[in-house]
Amino acid sequence: MAVTGIRPRETFVRIVGLSLMLSILALAVFASSDASAANPVRIAMITAKTGEAGPTNSLSFEAARYSVNVINGDRGILGRPVELLEYDNQSTPEGSAEAARQALADGAVAVVGCNWSSHSLAMAEVLQKARIPMITHMSTNPAVTRTGDYIFRACFTDELQGAGLAHFAGDKLRAKTAVILVDRGRTYSKGLARSFAESFEAEGGAVLWTAEYDSGNLNPDMYLENVSQLDPDLLFVPGGYADVAAFFGRTARHNVRAARMSGDGISVKLYSYIGELADGVYFSGHWNRWVNTRLSREFVREYEKESGKIRENTQALVYDSFMLLREAMEWAGTTDGPEVRDALFRISGFEGVTGEITFDRNGDPIKPLTINQLRYGGLLYLEQIHP
């Protein structure tokens, strides 16, 4: 009986052919891997390293580096590594716009920043025209996202923040009267002051006096003497560290008995300005390390293991901003601006470190805010207020 089968030469040819195919396939895989590495996803971080805002804003760069390391340790974005581009806006709106233009020239497909609303407004105009998605992690003025449909934020707005602070002042502090001191040169301060005043009065409170000051030429005693005479239940100063410290550090000298409150422009670092005189100050925040969710606990543990102690809620907001961009790009299947923008608008119930995030039609997140108090040289977490 004849036996049919493969002859030795045919076997040799097939083995050689199979080996050749595997080699070609391996080379293609390596080539693809090399191509991905040579074509990183460039995301820019823009805020201040130098100038007036530098001492506090610079933490955002540290958080951005940590966020990119986490993403790259988990397959990057669409199988490509993320390359972080860092730009110092030199604490000016003009520097922010120039940094945005440089980021575009360097191939950034998305941008995170800035901290200050006036800086973000300047940057947003450049990026909106270029159709490049931007997420501001810390700028709370409503006008920022009104710039256009490519502009988003990971933080709450001053409208939500002002309403939450006003409700807390009336409900928990039993404040019936308030004085508001506003930095005339800062968009953030003016917007938050307006929002707080409207909400405080809507809930039955009375604003006895609203005064504007110049943070570059500040004379706190002149204002505090008047505050003392008015004797309000609450003194609200929605400014930055230097000016808030100048006012709150001298209230006792003028026998101002009012509860002292500020916004998210300050935190525990106020102690480095006025020491124990910071005790008792209330302020709003976007997140607190004591928020008891799984993701928040994991973030604190891993961040502090890799990058040192968390000093500001800014660091968690930067992390959420990068993770939102990654989610949108993975969902869209591309890094192209229009499709990433559309994906961001479709995000609903995103689990972030700072809370669950859903974007509204303006690119603003619907999320909670925290109320904190400075006590005993540290930060006391009081409660979360949900919109």
Secondary structure as the mmCIF struct_conf table of DSSP 4:
data_model
#
loop_
_struct_conf.conf_type_id
_struct_conf.id
_struct_conf.beg_label_comp_id
_struct_conf.beg_label_asym_id
_struct_conf.beg_label_seq_id
_struct_conf.end_label_comp_id
_struct_conf.end_label_asym_id
_struct_conf.end_label_seq_id
HELX_RH_AL_P HELX_RH_AL_P1 PRO A 8 ALA A 38
BEND BEND1 ASN A 39 ASN A 39
STRN STRN1 VAL A 41 THR A 47
BEND BEND2 LYS A 49 GLY A 51
TURN_TY1_P TURN_TY1_P1 GLU A 52 ALA A 53
HELX_RH_AL_P HELX_RH_AL_P2 GLY A 54 ASN A 57
TURN_TY1_P TURN_TY1_P2 SER A 58 SER A 58
HELX_RH_AL_P HELX_RH_AL_P3 LEU A 59 ASN A 72
TURN_TY1_P TURN_TY1_P3 GLY A 73 GLY A 76
STRN STRN2 ILE A 77 ILE A 77
TURN_TY1_P TURN_TY1_P4 LEU A 78 GLY A 79
STRN STRN3 ARG A 80 ARG A 80
STRN STRN4 VAL A 82 ASP A 88
TURN_TY1_P TURN_TY1_P5 GLN A 90 SER A 91
BEND BEND3 THR A 92 THR A 92
HELX_RH_AL_P HELX_RH_AL_P4 PRO A 93 ALA A 105
TURN_TY1_P TURN_TY1_P6 ASP A 106 GLY A 107
BEND BEND4 VAL A 109 VAL A 109
STRN STRN5 ALA A 110 GLY A 113
BEND BEND5 ASN A 115 TRP A 116
HELX_RH_AL_P HELX_RH_AL_P5 SER A 117 ALA A 130
TURN_TY1_P TURN_TY1_P7 ARG A 131 ARG A 131
STRN STRN6 MET A 134 THR A 136
BEND BEND6 HIS A 137 MET A 138
TURN_TY1_P TURN_TY1_P8 PRO A 142 VAL A 144
HELX_RH_3T_P HELX_RH_3T_P1 THR A 145 THR A 147
TURN_TY1_P TURN_TY1_P9 ASP A 149 TYR A 150
STRN STRN7 ILE A 151 ARG A 153
BEND BEND7 ALA A 154 CYS A 155
HELX_LH_PP_P HELX_LH_PP_P1 PHE A 156 THR A 157
HELX_RH_AL_P HELX_RH_AL_P6 ASP A 158 ASP A 171
TURN_TY1_P TURN_TY1_P10 LYS A 172 LYS A 172
BEND BEND8 LEU A 173 LEU A 173
STRN STRN8 THR A 177 ASP A 183
TURN_TY1_P TURN_TY1_P11 ARG A 184 GLY A 185
HELX_RH_AL_P HELX_RH_AL_P7 THR A 187 ALA A 202
TURN_TY1_P TURN_TY1_P12 GLU A 203 GLY A 204
STRN STRN9 ALA A 206 TYR A 213
TURN_TY1_P TURN_TY1_P13 SER A 215 GLY A 216
BEND BEND9 ASN A 217 ASN A 217
HELX_RH_AL_P HELX_RH_AL_P8 PRO A 220 LEU A 230
BEND BEND10 ASP A 233 ASP A 233
STRN STRN10 LEU A 234 PHE A 236
HELX_RH_AL_P HELX_RH_AL_P9 TYR A 241 PHE A 248
TURN_TY1_P TURN_TY1_P14 GLY A 249 THR A 251
HELX_RH_3T_P HELX_RH_3T_P2 ALA A 252 HIS A 254
TURN_TY1_P TURN_TY1_P15 ASN A 255 ASN A 255
BEND BEND11 ALA A 258 ALA A 258
STRN STRN11 ALA A 259 SER A 262
TURN_TY1_P TURN_TY1_P16 ASP A 264 GLY A 265
HELX_RH_3T_P HELX_RH_3T_P3 VAL A 268 LEU A 270
HELX_RH_AL_P HELX_RH_AL_P10 TYR A 271 ILE A 274
HELX_RH_3T_P HELX_RH_3T_P4 GLY A 275 ALA A 278
TURN_TY1_P TURN_TY1_P17 ASP A 279 GLY A 280
STRN STRN12 TYR A 282 GLY A 285
BEND BEND12 HIS A 286 HIS A 286
TURN_TY1_P TURN_TY1_P18 ARG A 289 TRP A 290
HELX_RH_AL_P HELX_RH_AL_P11 ARG A 294 SER A 307
TURN_TY1_P TURN_TY1_P19 ASN A 313 ASN A 313
HELX_RH_AL_P HELX_RH_AL_P12 THR A 314 ALA A 332
TURN_TY1_P TURN_TY1_P20 GLY A 333 GLY A 333
BEND BEND13 THR A 334 THR A 334
HELX_RH_AL_P HELX_RH_AL_P13 GLY A 337 ARG A 346
BEND BEND14 GLY A 349 GLY A 349
STRN STRN13 PHE A 350 GLY A 352
TURN_TY1_P TURN_TY1_P21 VAL A 353 THR A 354
STRN STRN14 GLY A 355 PHE A 359
TURN_TY1_P TURN_TY1_P22 ARG A 361 ASN A 362
BEND BEND15 GLY A 363 GLY A 363
STRN STRN15 PRO A 365 ILE A 366
STRN STRN16 LEU A 369 ARG A 375
TURN_TY1_P TURN_TY1_P23 TYR A 376 GLY A 377
STRN STRN17 GLY A 378 ILE A 385
#
